[in-house]
Amino acid sequence: MKKNINSCKLVPGIPAQTEGGFHDTESEKVYENIVEAKYAYQLLKMRLLDINHWQDYCAMSFAKFRLYNTKGSFKESVLSRHDLVRINVYASPELGTIYYWVKISDIFFEEYEEFERTVIIFIPTSHPRNQQSEIAHFYSSTSSSAFVINRRGNILSAAVYGRNETPNLDTNFLGKIKNRIISFCAVVGLSKVQWRNFTDGILNTNGISMSGD
């Protein structure tokens, strides 16, 4: 299924869409005033940067995310550009858990009175201890996923933007078949449902005081 790239949302700082599939997954929450929105933004910013606990904030059952340095050692500390993230996806009782790897290609912040934004961009990468440098992901290295927290006035939004989603064919025969199937499922919208759970979940501040106390 081929999508019309003209329907792809243009987002400043996000890689341009040129080939393959894409998705724009966004959730929004309106606060009573800017003071509450600013406080909530700082909370959500900390959540976005705390990759090791994404599944806790968002109640994600489909995947767990773990932060590593470029040498493949687990990190509890704050993430930085070029760090790696291992995505643990439970496939089935027969296959068990499958591990995919992405690299943080960029991370940036924008902070103004009326507008604030935190952006993390991931691209598929190889296992840090793989001498052959084979991409350990079902998407190719030209694909990207951008995770964004945004505040405009008293409105907060969370988004995941997938761009240039093409299957990783730089693998063995069975790997090519598997990657084609998984990437096709993502293109037709199955992954969008999962990312909607993420964007809705990370915005959920119910039961948390917005007073800053």
Disulfide bonds with the S-S distance in Angstrom:
none
